[in-house]
Amino acid sequence: MPRLLVTPLSSLAFVLDAHAPSHLISLLSPEHMIETPPGFPAAMHLKLGINDIIDPLEGTAPPAREHVDQLLAFARGWDAKRPLLIHCWAGISRSMASAFTILCDRLGPGCEIEIARAMRERAPHAQPNRLLVIHADEALGRGGRVIWALNSMGPAVLVEEGVTTTFPLEGL
C-alpha cells in the first residue's frame, strides 16, 4: 500500500529496518543534520537543513519556499511502490508539515480539510510547522486552503516526541 511514514529521529533506524522505504526525507537543524544511513542510497535521501521556527531570526535557517520546492520535487519522484519516510527531531512539526504538503500535492486540490482531519486523527501530537505550510500553500497554488486546513486541525496533544505515524495515499 502506498504510504508516508513520519517518525522522530530516535526511531529512524528501527523504521528503516521495519518498513524498507525507498525514499527518506530528513528535516533537521543544519548543525544537527545526519549522514545518509548506511546501506541507504544517498540519491534517495533529501536533507533539508532548517530550524523548527516560524519567525525568522538572524543566525537561523527558517523554512523557505525553496525548501518546499525541493520537498515537492523530491516527493514527485517517488513512485509509491515502497514507503516514503519523513523524520525531524521529534516527529511533530517539520516532518508533519512535510507529510501534509506531500499529501496535499498527491491528493489534489479540495482535499486539504480531509487531510488535516486524517492527520489529527492519526497523529494527535502533530503540530505542522506553520511557516512550511504557508510556503506549501503558495507552492501548490491553493489560495490559502492549506493554511485554512491547518487552522482547522485544532490544538495538538502536547508531547516531547511523536510516535511513528502512517499516512496511506488511499483511504485517509
Secondary structure, DSSP 8 states (H G I E B T S, - for coil): --EEEEEEGGGHHHHHHHH--SEEEEEE-GGG-----TTS-GGGEEEEE--S-SS--TT-----HHHHHHHHHHHHT--SSS-EEEEESSSSSHHHHHHHHHHHHHH-TT-HHHHHHHHHHH-TT----HHHHHHHHHHHT-TTHHHHHHHHT------SS---EEEESS--
